[in-house]
Amino acid sequence: MFWKIYIKPYIVIIVAILLMIAALVPYMWTFAKFGISSNSDQWDHFGSYIGGIFSGLAFLGVVYQLHTTRLDQEKQDFERTFFMLLEQHNQKIQELNEKGIIDDLYNKIMNEKSSTNIDDIRSNFNFGKNLKKYSELNVYFLVLYRFLKYIYENDKFNSEKSNSKNKYSSMLRSFLSRKLLILLVFHLSINLDDKQYDEYRKYITYFSFLEHIDTLAIESDFLYRNIRQEHIKKEELYKQLVKIANGKNVNVDGLPYYAKKVLGHRLDKLYPLDELDKYYFSQRKYLFIYILSIFEENAFKGNPYYKDIQFTYQAYIQAMKEKLEISA
């Protein structure tokens, strides 16, 4: 257990100084009375006494050296395993991309009818025509889970102050495309009832794994499905949302009525729809709210739009949490 504790160099120095003071003060008080003795025997005894102190300090230095050597070895072992896992992880992503699985399943989800029930999508993926592709994606998600768990169990290296915090988890996250991130949160969302995924979601939150998820793209999808689709293209709506999020002037006058209404509410930091019917929260168009409700704030830490989005849709998020029985 001792070896698991990282001893800071300055702590060793402070302890050494305190031990010297604790040893010298009683000796000086008892034998020298804080004066300088002219008796050679006393100097001889003092030398022996000091020698004992430095022997103890030398032993402390050896212990510290053994500790740092052991820690360096642990870090080398961790990094060796980390980069081996990273190679396997990236190879799996490459296989998914070569087969077009990520693009196909992403399009299946994002282009699904807004009236489709989320449970129906899950059934289609687990038992329907998308089973084979989703099964291969599941294999990747299992690889990612084990990778995150490994980093979590060695978090002392991932959170070293000498490096950027979350150094290794951030490196891993950088290889996930935005489409793959959306597939990941979809996967963890539709399996909310399965307690085996609780730990997975914990790692996603702990490592702020959704920092770079495209919240604006999911939001535009959500809004698009809640206005008359024939009046505005989703790309145009997304473009306007990007302008809003970046604080730029948005001209809503030339937009259709429903789009103008939605974007107008968005500018005023109000949730865009007038009715909150819990029954419809299970529909595909509410996947955006589903994701915001299931994952904690720290999962999105660093995302430039999350705070604003969370405030805008707080009424929806609260209603969804109540429906899913998630504690606030």
For each residue, the residues with C-beta under 8 A, 3 or more apart:
1: 4 5
2: 5 67
3: 67 70 71 74
4: 1 156
5: 1 2
6: 71 156
7: 11 12 64 67 68
8: 11 12
9: 12 13 64
10: 13 14
11: 7 8 14 15
12: 7 8 9 15 16 60 61 64
13: 9 10 16 17
14: 10 11 17 18
15: 11 12 18 19 60
16: 12 13 19 20 57 60
17: 13 14 20 21
18: 14 15 21 22
19: 15 16 22 23 53 56 57 60
20: 16 17 23 24 53 57
21: 17 18 24 25
22: 18 19 25 26
23: 19 20 26 27 49 53
24: 20 21 27 28 53
25: 21 22 28 29
26: 22 23 29 30
27: 23 24 30 31 32 46 49
28: 24 25 31 32 33 34
29: 25 26 32 33 34
30: 26 27
31: 27 28 37 42 45 46
32: 27 28 29 35 36 37 42 46
33: 28 29
34: 28 29
35: 32
36: 32
37: 31 32 42 43
38:
39: 42 43
40: 43 44
41: 44 45
42: 31 32 37 39 45 46
43: 37 39 40 46 47
44: 40 41 47 48
45: 31 41 42 48 49
46: 27 31 32 42 43 49 50
47: 43 44 50 51
48: 44 45 51 52
49: 23 27 45 46 52 53
50: 46 47 53 54
51: 47 48 54 55
52: 48 49 55 56
53: 19 20 23 24 49 50 56 57
54: 50 51 57 58
55: 51 52 58 59
56: 19 52 53 59 60
57: 16 19 20 53 54 60 61
58: 54 55 61 62
59: 55 56 62 63
60: 12 15 16 19 56 57 63 64
61: 12 57 58 64 65
62: 58 59 65 66
63: 59 60 66 67
64: 7 9 12 60 61 67 68
65: 61 62 68 69
66: 62 63 69 70
67: 2 3 7 63 64 70 71
68: 7 64 65 71 72
69: 65 66 72 73
70: 3 66 67 73 74
71: 3 6 67 68 74 75
72: 68 69 75 76
73: 69 70 76 77
74: 3 70 71 77 78 157
75: 71 72 78 79 157
76: 72 73 79 80
77: 73 74 80 81
78: 74 75 81 82 154 157
79: 75 76 82 83 157
80: 76 77 83 84
81: 77 78 84 85 150
82: 78 79 85 86 150 151 168
83: 79 80 86 87
84: 80 81 87 88
85: 81 82 88 89 146 147 150
86: 82 83 89 90 147 171 172 175
87: 83 84 90 91
88: 84 85 91 92 143
89: 85 86 92 93 143 144 147 172 175
90: 86 87 93 94 175
91: 87 88 94 95
92: 88 89 95 96 139 140 143
93: 89 90 96 97 102 140 175 176 180
94: 90 91 97 98
95: 91 92 98 99 136
96: 92 93 99 101 102 136 137 140
97: 93 94 100 101 102 103
98: 94 95
99: 95 96 133 136
100: 97 103 104
101: 96 97 104 105 133 136 137
102: 93 96 97 105 106 137 177 179 180 183
103: 97 100 106 107 179
104: 100 101 107 108 133
105: 101 102 108 109 125 130 133 134 137 183
106: 102 103 109 110 179 182 183
107: 103 104 110 111
108: 104 105 111 112 130
109: 105 106 112 121 182 183 186 287
110: 106 107 182 221
111: 107 108
112: 108 109 116 121 284
113: 116 284
114: 225 226 283 284 285
115: 283 284 285
116: 112 113 120 121 283 284
117: 120 121 282 283 284
118: 121 122 189 190 282 283 284 286 287 290
119: 122 123 190 282
120: 116 117 123 124
121: 109 112 116 117 118 124 125 190 284
122: 118 119 125 126 190 191
123: 119 120 126 127 128
124: 120 121 127 128 129 130
125: 105 121 122 128 130 131 134 190
126: 122 123 131 134
127: 123 124 131
128: 123 124 125 131
129: 124
130: 105 108 124 125 133 134
131: 125 126 127 128 134 135
132: 135 136
133: 99 101 104 105 130 136 137
134: 105 125 126 130 131 137 138
135: 131 132 138 139
136: 95 96 99 101 132 133 139 140
137: 96 101 102 105 133 134 140 141 183 187
138: 134 135 141 142 187
139: 92 135 136 142 143
140: 92 93 96 136 137 143 144
141: 137 138 144 145 184 187
142: 138 139 145 146
143: 88 89 92 139 140 146 147
144: 89 140 141 147 148 184
145: 141 142 148 149 200 203
146: 85 142 143 149 150
147: 85 86 89 143 144 150 151 172
148: 144 145 151 152 169 172 200 203 204 207 209
149: 145 146 152 153 199 203
150: 81 82 85 146 147 153 154
151: 82 147 148 154 155 158 168 169 172 207
152: 148 149 155 158 203 206 207
153: 149 150
154: 78 150 151 157 158
155: 151 152 158 159
156: 4 6 159 160
157: 74 75 78 79 154 160 167 168
158: 151 152 154 155 165 166 167 168 169
159: 155 156 165 166
160: 156 157 163 167
161: 165
162:
163: 160 167
164: 167 170
165: 158 159 161
166: 158 159 169 170 207 208
167: 157 158 160 163 164 170 171
168: 82 151 157 158 171 172
169: 148 151 158 166 172 173 207 209
170: 164 166 167 173 174 207
171: 86 167 168 174 175
172: 86 89 147 148 151 168 169 175 176
173: 169 170 176 207 209 211 212
174: 170 171
175: 86 89 90 93 171 172
176: 93 172 173 180 181 184
177: 102 180 181
178: 181 182 212 213 214 217
179: 102 103 106 182 183
180: 93 102 176 177 183 184
181: 176 177 178 184 185 209 210 212 213 214
182: 106 109 110 178 179 185 186 213 214 217 218
183: 102 105 106 109 137 179 180 186 187
184: 141 144 176 180 181 187 188 204
185: 181 182 188 189 204 210 213 291 294 295
186: 109 182 183 189 190 287 291
187: 137 138 141 183 184 190 191
188: 184 185 191 192 197 200 201 204 294
189: 118 185 186 192 287 290 291 294
190: 118 119 121 122 125 186 187
191: 122 187 188 194 197
192: 188 189 197 294 324
193:
194: 191 197
195: 198
196: 199 200
197: 188 191 192 194 200 201
198: 195 201 202
199: 149 196 202 203
200: 145 148 188 196 197 203 204
201: 188 197 198 204 205 294 295
202: 198 199 205 206
203: 145 148 149 152 199 200 206 207 209
204: 148 184 185 188 200 201 207 209 210 295 299
205: 201 202 208 209 295 296 298 299
206: 152 202 203 298
207: 148 151 152 166 169 170 173 203 204
208: 166 205 211 298 299 300 301 302
209: 148 169 173 181 203 204 205 299
210: 181 185 204 213 295 299 300 303
211: 173 208 300 301 302 303
212: 173 178 181 303
213: 178 181 182 185 210 218 300 303
214: 178 181 182 217 218
215: 218 219 300 303 305 306 309
216: 219 220 238 241 242 245 305
217: 178 182 214 220 221 238
218: 182 213 214 215 221 222 287 288 291
219: 215 216 222 223 241 288 309
220: 216 217 223 224 234 237 238 241
221: 110 217 218 224 225 234 288
222: 218 219 225 226 285 286 287 288 289
223: 219 220 226 227 237 241 262 266 272
224: 220 221 227 229 232 234 237
225: 114 221 222 229 284 285
226: 114 222 223 262 272 273 285
227: 223 224 231 232 237 258 259 261 262
228: 231 256 258
229: 224 225 232
230:
231: 227 228 256 257 258 259
232: 224 227 229 236 237 255 256 258 259
233: 236 237
234: 220 221 224 237 238
235: 238 239
236: 232 233 239 240 255 259
237: 220 223 224 227 232 233 234 240 241 259 262 263
238: 216 217 220 234 235 241 242
239: 235 236 242 243
240: 236 237 243 244 250 252 255 259 263
241: 216 219 220 223 237 238 244 245 263 266
242: 216 238 239 245 246
243: 239 240 246 248 249 250
244: 240 241 247 248 250 263 266 267
245: 216 241 242 304 305 308
246: 242 243
247: 244
248: 243 244
249: 243
250: 240 243 244 263 267
251: 254
252: 240 255 259 260 263 264 267
253: 260
254: 251
255: 232 236 240 252 259 260 263
256: 228 231 232 259 260
257: 231 260 261
258: 227 228 231 232 261 262
259: 227 231 232 236 237 240 252 255 256 262 263
260: 252 253 255 256 257 263 264
261: 227 257 258 264 265 272
262: 223 226 227 237 258 259 265 266 272
263: 237 240 241 244 250 252 255 259 260 266 267
264: 252 260 261 267 268
265: 261 262 268 270 271 272
266: 223 241 244 262 263 269 270 272 312
267: 244 250 252 263 264
268: 264 265
269: 266 308 311 312
270: 265 266 312
271: 265 312 313 314 315 316
272: 223 226 261 262 265 266
273: 226 276 316
274:
275:
276: 273 315 316 319
277: 280 281
278: 281 319 322 323
279: 282
280: 277 283 286
281: 277 278 286 289 290 319 320 323
282: 117 118 119 279 286
283: 114 115 116 117 118 280 286
284: 112 113 114 115 116 117 118 121 225 287
285: 114 115 222 225 226 288
286: 118 222 280 281 282 283 289 290 316 320
287: 109 118 186 189 218 222 284 290 291
288: 218 219 221 222 285 291 292
289: 222 281 286 292 293 313 316 317 320
290: 118 189 281 286 287 293 294 320
291: 185 186 189 218 287 288 294 295
292: 288 289 295 309 310 313 316 317 320
293: 289 290 317 320 321 324 326
294: 185 188 189 192 201 290 291 324 326
295: 185 201 204 205 210 291 292 299 300
296: 205 299
297: 300 301 306 310
298: 205 206 208 301
299: 204 205 208 209 210 295 296
300: 208 210 211 213 215 295 297 303 306
301: 208 211 297 298
302: 208 211
303: 210 211 212 213 215 300 306
304: 245
305: 215 216 245 308 309
306: 215 297 300 303 309 310
307: 310 311
308: 245 269 305 311 312
309: 215 219 292 305 306 312 313
310: 292 297 306 307 313 314 317
311: 269 307 308 314
312: 266 269 270 271 308 309
313: 271 289 292 309 310 316 317
314: 271 310 311 317 318
315: 271 276 318 319
316: 271 273 276 286 289 292 313 319 320
317: 289 292 293 310 313 314 320 321
318: 314 315 321 322 328
319: 276 278 281 315 316 322 323
320: 281 286 289 290 292 293 316 317 323 324 326
321: 293 317 318 324 325 326 327 328
322: 278 318 319 325
323: 278 281 319 320
324: 192 293 294 320 321
325: 321 322
326: 293 294 320 321
327: 321
328: 318 321
